[in-house]
Amino acid sequence: MREETLTMIPGPTPVHPAILGALARPTVSHVAPGFVAESKEAIDGFRRLCRSEKGQAFVVAGGGTLSMEMAVVNLVAPGEKLLVVSHGYFGDRFIDLAQSFGIQVDALKAEWGKVVPPAELEAKLKAGSYAAVTITHVDTSTGTLSPVAEYAKFLKGRPEMFILDGVCATGGVDERMDDWGVDVILTAPQKAIAAPPGVALVTFSERALARRQARASVPGYYADILRWLPIMQDPGKYFSTPAVNEVTALAEALRMIHREGLDARFARHARIAQAVRAGVAALGLELFTDAGNRGDTLSVIRLPEGVEDLAFRKGMAERGIVVAGGLGPIAGKTFRLGHMGNIAAGEITAVLKALEETLASLGVKVTPGAAVAAAAPFLP
């Protein structure tokens, strides 16, 4: 096993040296003027990444699962109904999460690798009402990209809160909070934002914030956004000690994103996804996710017949590349390759070379150099 590896799983993703440098700064007081300024920049940078003009962003020590919990418990009361639109393992997580708080759940579930047709959501909404609807933008288990803009057409003007899980999308796939009428975008930093894990990221619309303010209480303490709101508006105040170094690193990651430009960043992710998929196809491999519904942040790839999952991933790791195994019903049959964040041509070339060598070592017939050649037209 090499001591240095390139981690190409769908999160955590490789972290740029400039962001690691920010993370490595001395830990300072959470009310020090310099850290207060970094916090303000992180909060504002995340709001702008969501393409929201007036939304309120929250940056709280925790993870993506806390982001999910904050979105649900602040907007849906015990006994109310939540509609979950699920495209895989992480969409299904909303079901367990909501039920643990006594929330009733209806679910629209797609076959893994496919999407819930927008017409099904339209019909479900016509048949009844809900306190909120959750949609996972890109499900990390299946690589499925939800047709969020189409779903949004049926949610606009309705009382349901529209909660978008952007954990495997935000920073790599465009999310237009204001244009789509999204009430909450929740995410985490360790995927397409390309910062170290350690904070929960949630942006609430004005409508969503008003919904929480209208409720006397919520079944949470740390997850209650009203306890965090004064700190987000003035990070010099105190509720709970923030993850000082992680927030500083997040601020640097968001500066990098906005320097690159959102449109340019999303276009880069699209090109890299094309490069990966062209290279994979050149090796005779098939993608698991239906064409037309594939997120640009990762690829879920079928293992060739006769290739054992653990042996394959061990072979990749021996060549310096870490990829993830499949989840749920596709465990042992697929592997997941993340291609998001601040990666470029060098990383993709290294992955495809290792993939070619590993397959060849396991008895799969491949054409040497074909994968890199197929990917090259999409890489700068």
C-alpha positions as CSV (number, residue, x, y, z in Angstrom):
1,M,0.0,0.0,0.0
2,R,1.4,3.4,-0.9
3,E,1.8,6.0,1.9
4,E,0.4,8.7,-0.4
5,T,-3.0,8.1,-1.9
6,L,-5.4,10.0,-4.0
7,T,-8.8,9.7,-2.4
8,M,-11.4,9.7,-5.2
9,I,-14.5,8.6,-3.2
10,P,-17.7,10.7,-3.2
11,G,-16.5,12.5,-0.1
12,P,-14.3,13.5,1.6
13,T,-12.6,14.7,-1.5
14,P,-9.0,15.9,-2.0
15,V,-8.3,19.2,-0.2
16,H,-6.3,21.9,-1.9
17,P,-3.0,23.0,-0.2
18,A,-4.3,26.5,0.3
19,I,-7.3,25.2,2.2
20,L,-5.1,22.8,4.2
21,G,-3.0,25.8,5.0
22,A,-6.0,27.7,6.4
23,L,-7.0,24.6,8.4
24,A,-3.4,24.4,9.9
25,R,-3.4,28.0,11.2
26,P,-3.2,28.3,15.0
27,T,-6.4,27.7,16.8
28,V,-7.7,31.1,18.1
29,S,-10.5,32.3,20.3
30,H,-13.9,32.0,18.7
31,V,-14.5,35.7,19.5
32,A,-11.2,36.9,18.1
33,P,-11.7,39.7,15.5
34,G,-9.9,37.7,12.8
35,F,-12.1,34.6,13.3
36,V,-15.3,36.6,13.5
37,A,-14.4,38.1,10.1
38,E,-13.7,34.6,8.7
39,S,-17.0,33.4,10.0
40,K,-18.9,36.2,8.4
41,E,-17.1,35.5,5.1
42,A,-18.0,31.8,5.3
43,I,-21.6,32.5,6.1
44,D,-21.9,35.0,3.3
45,G,-20.0,32.8,0.8
46,F,-22.2,29.8,1.5
47,R,-25.4,31.9,1.0
48,R,-24.1,33.2,-2.3
49,L,-23.1,29.6,-3.4
50,C,-26.8,28.7,-2.9
51,R,-27.7,31.7,-5.3
52,S,-29.8,33.3,-2.6
53,E,-30.1,37.0,-2.1
54,K,-31.9,37.1,1.2
55,G,-31.6,33.7,2.7
56,Q,-30.0,33.1,6.1
57,A,-27.0,30.7,6.1
58,F,-26.0,28.7,9.1
59,V,-22.5,27.2,9.6
60,V,-22.6,24.9,12.6
61,A,-20.1,22.3,14.0
62,G,-21.4,18.9,12.9
63,G,-21.9,17.1,9.6
64,G,-24.3,16.6,6.7
65,T,-26.6,14.5,8.9
66,L,-27.0,17.4,11.3
67,S,-27.8,19.6,8.3
68,M,-30.6,17.2,7.4
69,E,-31.9,17.2,11.0
70,M,-31.8,21.0,11.2
71,A,-33.8,21.3,8.1
72,V,-36.5,18.9,9.2
73,V,-37.0,19.6,12.9
74,N,-37.2,23.4,12.4
75,L,-39.9,23.1,9.7
76,V,-41.9,19.9,10.5
77,A,-43.6,19.3,13.8
78,P,-44.2,15.9,15.4
79,G,-47.4,14.5,14.0
80,E,-47.2,16.5,10.8
81,K,-46.6,14.9,7.4
82,L,-43.4,14.9,5.4
83,L,-43.1,13.8,1.7
84,V,-39.7,12.3,0.9
85,V,-38.7,12.0,-2.8
86,S,-35.9,9.4,-2.7
87,H,-33.4,8.2,-5.2
88,G,-31.3,6.0,-3.0
89,Y,-29.8,5.4,0.4
90,F,-29.5,9.0,1.4
91,G,-32.9,10.0,0.3
92,D,-34.2,7.1,2.4
93,R,-32.3,8.5,5.4
94,F,-34.9,11.3,5.6
95,I,-37.5,8.7,6.4
96,D,-35.7,7.3,9.4
97,L,-34.7,10.8,10.6
98,A,-38.3,12.1,10.4
99,Q,-39.8,9.1,12.1
100,S,-37.4,9.4,15.0
101,F,-39.1,12.8,15.8
102,G,-42.6,11.4,15.5
103,I,-43.2,12.9,12.0
104,Q,-45.4,11.0,9.6
105,V,-43.8,10.2,6.3
106,D,-44.9,9.4,2.8
107,A,-42.3,8.5,0.3
108,L,-41.9,8.5,-3.5
109,K,-39.1,6.1,-4.2
110,A,-37.4,5.5,-7.5
111,E,-35.7,2.3,-8.6
112,W,-32.0,2.7,-7.9
113,G,-30.3,4.4,-10.8
114,K,-33.6,6.0,-12.0
115,V,-35.5,9.1,-11.0
116,V,-39.0,9.7,-9.7
117,P,-40.9,11.1,-12.7
118,P,-42.0,14.7,-12.1
119,A,-45.6,13.7,-12.9
120,E,-45.6,11.4,-9.9
121,L,-44.7,14.2,-7.6
122,E,-47.4,16.4,-9.2
123,A,-50.0,13.7,-8.7
124,K,-48.9,13.2,-5.1
125,L,-49.2,16.9,-4.3
126,K,-52.7,17.1,-5.9
127,A,-53.9,14.2,-3.7
128,G,-52.9,15.9,-0.4
129,S,-50.7,18.3,1.4
130,Y,-47.6,18.1,3.5
131,A,-45.6,20.3,5.9
132,A,-42.5,19.8,3.7
133,V,-41.1,17.9,0.8
134,T,-37.4,16.7,0.8
135,I,-35.5,16.0,-2.4
136,T,-31.9,14.8,-2.6
137,H,-30.2,16.7,-5.5
138,V,-27.6,14.0,-6.2
139,D,-27.8,10.8,-4.2
140,T,-24.3,9.6,-3.2
141,S,-25.3,6.0,-3.4
142,T,-26.7,5.9,-6.9
143,G,-25.2,9.0,-8.6
144,T,-28.8,10.0,-9.6
145,L,-29.3,13.7,-10.4
146,S,-32.8,14.8,-9.5
147,P,-34.7,16.9,-12.0
148,V,-35.0,19.7,-9.4
149,A,-36.1,22.4,-11.7
150,E,-39.0,20.2,-12.9
151,Y,-40.0,19.3,-9.4
152,A,-39.9,23.0,-8.4
153,K,-42.6,23.9,-10.9
154,F,-45.1,21.8,-8.9
155,L,-44.0,23.1,-5.5
156,K,-44.1,26.8,-6.4
157,G,-47.0,28.6,-4.8
158,R,-47.8,25.7,-2.5
159,P,-47.6,25.8,1.3
160,E,-45.1,22.9,1.6
161,M,-41.6,23.8,2.6
162,F,-39.2,22.7,-0.2
163,I,-36.1,21.1,1.3
164,L,-33.2,20.3,-1.0
165,D,-30.4,18.0,0.1
166,G,-27.3,19.2,-1.7
167,V,-24.7,17.2,0.2
168,C,-23.3,15.6,-3.0
169,A,-24.2,18.5,-5.3
170,T,-23.5,21.9,-3.7
171,G,-20.4,23.4,-5.2
172,G,-20.4,21.0,-8.2
173,V,-23.9,21.2,-9.6
174,D,-25.9,24.5,-9.9
175,E,-28.5,25.1,-7.2
176,R,-30.7,28.1,-7.7
177,M,-32.4,28.6,-4.4
178,D,-34.3,31.8,-5.2
179,D,-35.2,30.9,-8.8
180,W,-36.5,27.5,-7.9
181,G,-38.3,28.6,-4.8
182,V,-36.3,26.3,-2.5
183,D,-36.9,27.0,1.2
184,V,-33.8,25.1,2.6
185,I,-30.6,24.0,1.0
186,L,-28.6,21.7,3.2
187,T,-25.1,20.4,2.6
188,A,-21.7,19.6,4.0
189,P,-18.2,20.9,3.0
190,Q,-16.3,17.7,2.3
191,K,-17.7,16.9,-1.1
192,A,-17.9,19.4,-4.0
193,I,-17.1,22.4,-1.8
194,A,-13.8,20.5,-1.2
195,A,-13.1,21.6,2.4
196,P,-12.4,19.2,5.3
197,P,-15.5,17.7,7.1
198,G,-16.6,19.1,10.4
199,V,-19.4,21.6,9.8
200,A,-23.1,21.5,8.9
201,L,-24.2,23.9,6.3
202,V,-27.8,25.0,5.9
203,T,-29.4,28.1,4.2
204,F,-33.0,29.0,5.1
205,S,-35.2,31.2,2.9
206,E,-37.1,34.1,4.5
207,R,-40.3,32.0,4.3
208,A,-38.6,29.0,6.0
209,L,-37.2,31.3,8.8
210,A,-40.7,32.7,9.3
211,R,-42.1,29.2,9.6
212,R,-39.6,28.4,12.4
213,Q,-40.3,31.7,14.1
214,A,-44.0,31.0,14.2
215,R,-43.5,27.8,16.2
216,A,-43.2,27.9,20.0
217,S,-40.5,25.2,20.1
218,V,-38.9,22.4,18.2
219,P,-37.8,18.9,19.4
220,G,-34.1,19.9,19.4
221,Y,-31.7,22.2,21.3
222,Y,-28.4,22.2,19.4
223,A,-30.3,21.9,16.1
224,D,-32.7,24.8,16.8
225,I,-31.9,27.5,14.3
226,L,-33.3,30.2,16.5
227,R,-30.5,29.5,19.0
228,W,-28.0,29.9,16.2
229,L,-29.5,32.9,14.4
230,P,-28.0,35.6,16.7
231,I,-24.5,34.0,16.1
232,M,-25.0,33.8,12.4
233,Q,-25.9,37.5,12.3
234,D,-23.0,38.4,14.7
235,P,-20.4,35.7,15.0
236,G,-18.9,37.5,17.9
237,K,-21.7,36.2,20.1
238,Y,-21.8,32.8,21.8
239,F,-24.1,29.8,21.9
240,S,-21.7,26.9,21.4
241,T,-18.0,26.9,20.6
242,P,-17.6,26.7,16.8
243,A,-15.2,24.5,14.9
244,V,-12.7,27.3,14.6
245,N,-10.2,25.7,12.3
246,E,-12.8,24.0,10.1
247,V,-14.7,27.3,9.6
248,T,-11.4,29.0,8.7
249,A,-10.8,26.3,6.1
250,L,-14.4,26.6,4.8
251,A,-14.0,30.3,4.3
252,E,-10.9,29.7,2.2
253,A,-12.6,27.0,0.2
254,L,-15.6,29.3,-0.5
255,R,-13.2,32.1,-1.6
256,M,-11.7,29.7,-4.1
257,I,-15.1,28.8,-5.4
258,H,-16.2,32.4,-5.9
259,R,-12.8,33.3,-7.5
260,E,-13.3,30.6,-10.0
261,G,-16.9,31.7,-10.6
262,L,-20.0,29.6,-10.1
263,D,-20.8,29.1,-13.8
264,A,-17.2,28.2,-14.6
265,R,-17.0,25.8,-11.7
266,F,-20.2,24.0,-12.7
267,A,-19.0,23.8,-16.4
268,R,-15.6,22.3,-15.2
269,H,-17.5,19.6,-13.2
270,A,-19.5,18.8,-16.3
271,R,-16.4,18.4,-18.4
272,I,-14.6,16.3,-15.8
273,A,-17.7,14.0,-15.6
274,Q,-17.6,13.6,-19.4
275,A,-13.9,12.8,-19.3
276,V,-14.4,10.2,-16.6
277,R,-17.3,8.5,-18.4
278,A,-15.5,8.5,-21.8
279,G,-12.5,6.9,-20.2
280,V,-14.6,4.3,-18.4
281,A,-16.5,3.4,-21.6
282,A,-13.2,3.0,-23.4
283,L,-12.3,0.2,-20.9
284,G,-15.6,-1.5,-21.6
285,L,-17.2,-0.6,-18.3
286,E,-20.8,0.4,-17.9
287,L,-22.4,3.1,-15.7
288,F,-25.1,2.1,-13.3
289,T,-27.1,5.3,-13.4
290,D,-29.5,5.9,-16.2
291,A,-28.2,8.2,-18.9
292,G,-29.7,11.7,-18.6
293,N,-30.0,11.4,-14.8
294,R,-26.3,11.3,-13.9
295,G,-24.8,13.8,-11.5
296,D,-21.6,15.5,-12.5
297,T,-20.0,14.9,-9.0
298,L,-19.6,11.2,-9.1
299,S,-20.0,8.1,-11.2
300,V,-21.4,4.7,-10.1
301,I,-19.8,2.1,-12.3
302,R,-20.6,-1.6,-12.7
303,L,-17.8,-4.0,-12.0
304,P,-17.0,-6.4,-14.9
305,E,-18.3,-9.9,-14.6
306,G,-15.9,-12.1,-12.6
307,V,-14.2,-9.1,-10.9
308,E,-14.5,-9.2,-7.1
309,D,-15.2,-5.9,-5.4
310,L,-12.6,-6.1,-2.6
311,A,-9.9,-7.4,-4.9
312,F,-10.6,-4.5,-7.3
313,R,-10.5,-1.8,-4.7
314,K,-7.4,-3.3,-3.2
315,G,-5.7,-3.2,-6.6
316,M,-6.7,0.4,-7.0
317,A,-5.3,1.3,-3.6
318,E,-2.0,-0.4,-4.4
319,R,-1.8,2.0,-7.3
320,G,-2.4,5.0,-5.1
321,I,-6.2,5.5,-5.8
322,V,-9.0,5.0,-3.3
323,V,-12.5,4.5,-4.7
324,A,-15.7,3.6,-2.8
325,G,-17.7,0.4,-2.9
326,G,-21.4,0.2,-3.8
327,L,-24.1,0.6,-1.1
328,G,-27.4,-1.3,-0.5
329,P,-28.6,-3.6,-3.3
330,I,-25.6,-2.7,-5.5
331,A,-22.9,-3.5,-2.9
332,G,-20.3,-5.8,-4.4
333,K,-21.6,-5.1,-7.9
334,T,-20.4,-1.5,-8.4
335,F,-17.8,1.0,-7.3
336,R,-18.3,4.7,-6.8
337,L,-15.8,7.2,-8.2
338,G,-16.0,10.8,-6.9
339,H,-14.9,13.5,-9.3
340,M,-15.7,16.8,-7.6
341,G,-14.2,19.7,-5.8
342,N,-10.8,21.2,-6.8
343,I,-9.6,18.3,-9.0
344,A,-8.3,18.7,-12.5
345,A,-6.8,16.7,-15.5
346,G,-3.9,15.3,-13.5
347,E,-6.2,13.5,-11.0
348,I,-8.4,12.1,-13.7
349,T,-5.5,10.8,-15.7
350,A,-4.1,9.1,-12.6
351,V,-7.4,7.5,-11.9
352,L,-7.9,6.2,-15.4
353,K,-4.3,4.8,-15.6
354,A,-4.8,3.0,-12.3
355,L,-8.2,1.7,-13.4
356,E,-6.7,0.3,-16.6
357,E,-3.8,-1.4,-14.8
358,T,-6.0,-2.8,-12.0
359,L,-8.5,-4.3,-14.5
360,A,-5.6,-5.8,-16.5
361,S,-4.1,-7.3,-13.4
362,L,-7.5,-9.0,-12.6
363,G,-7.7,-10.6,-16.1
364,V,-9.9,-8.0,-17.8
365,K,-8.9,-7.4,-21.4
366,V,-8.2,-3.7,-21.9
367,T,-6.6,-1.6,-24.6
368,P,-3.5,0.2,-23.1
369,G,-3.9,4.0,-23.1
370,A,-7.5,3.9,-24.4
371,A,-9.1,5.4,-21.3
372,V,-6.7,8.4,-21.1
373,A,-7.0,9.0,-24.8
374,A,-10.8,8.9,-24.7
375,A,-10.9,11.4,-21.8
376,A,-8.3,13.8,-23.2
377,P,-10.7,15.9,-25.4
378,F,-12.7,16.9,-22.3
379,L,-9.7,17.9,-20.2
380,P,-7.7,21.2,-20.5
